[in-house]
Amino acid sequence: MKRGTRLLLSASFAIPIFLGATVGFWGVKDSKEVVKLSLLAFVAGILLTVSIEEMLTEAHDRPESKWAAFALAGGFALFTLLAVYLEE
């Protein structure tokens, strides 16, 4: 594969990132701060789940429930929601 094609393909990975960030910004820009922080915590929980599962080889030893990732991300989001709510 030519170098120019490889660079173009690598640069194309940025398109979904910018598109997602733009849609996310316009979708929640007029929302309350607690909604914005809850969404941010939910996404951080999902990213944390993926990171842990890929770093720890033991995480792949047993089959995992379909709801395990949602439970971890939801718990992280709930923790942040409560922290923001109780701060006020």
N, C-alpha and C positions, 0 to 999 in steps of 0.2 A: 504494500500500500504506500502510496506517495506521501511525502512529509506534509504537503499542503492539505491533503485529505484527512490525515490524522489530526492536524491542528484544527481543522474545521469541525470534525466530529467531537473533539475535546471541547471546543468552544460551545458546541450545541448543547452540552450538558447544562450550561448556565440558563438556557431559555426556560425550562420548567421552574427553576428556582426564582427567576425574576417574575415570571408569570404568577406563580403562587404567592410571592410576597406582595405583588400589586393587587391581586384579587383579595388577599387577606387584609391589606391595608384599607381598601375601599369598602370591604364588607363590614369592618368593625370600627371604622374611624369615628362614627358618631355614637358608639355604644358606651356604656358606663365603664369606668376603670376596672371594676371587679370582673366584668365579662372579658375584657382584654387580658387581664392577668390570669384568669381561669383558663382561657384558651392557650396562653403561653405556657402555663404549668402543664396542661394536658400534652402539648407537643413535646415539652421537655421530658415528661414521663415516658412518652413513646421512644424518644431518642435514647433515654437512659436504658430502657428495656433492650433495645437493639444493641447498644454498646456492651451491656453486661453479658448478653447471650453470646456475642461474638468473641469477647475476651475470655470468658470462662468456658473451657472445654467440658466441664462437668455439667453445664447447663443443657447439653444435648444428649446426656446419657439416657434419660427417661422421656417418654412422650409427654408433651405438655398439653394442658387443657387449652381449649380455644379462648377461654376467658382470662387466662393468666396475664397476658399483655394488657388487656383492658383493666384488670384489677390493679396492676402496678401503676399504670398511667392515671387511672381514676383516683387511686389513693393519693398520688402525688398532687393531682389537681385539687382534691378535697382538702388536703393539708394546706395548700396555698390559699384556697378560698377562705378557710377558717382563720388563717393567719391575717389575711387582709380584713376580714369582717371584724375580728376581735380587736384589731388595731384602732378602729374608728371610735 
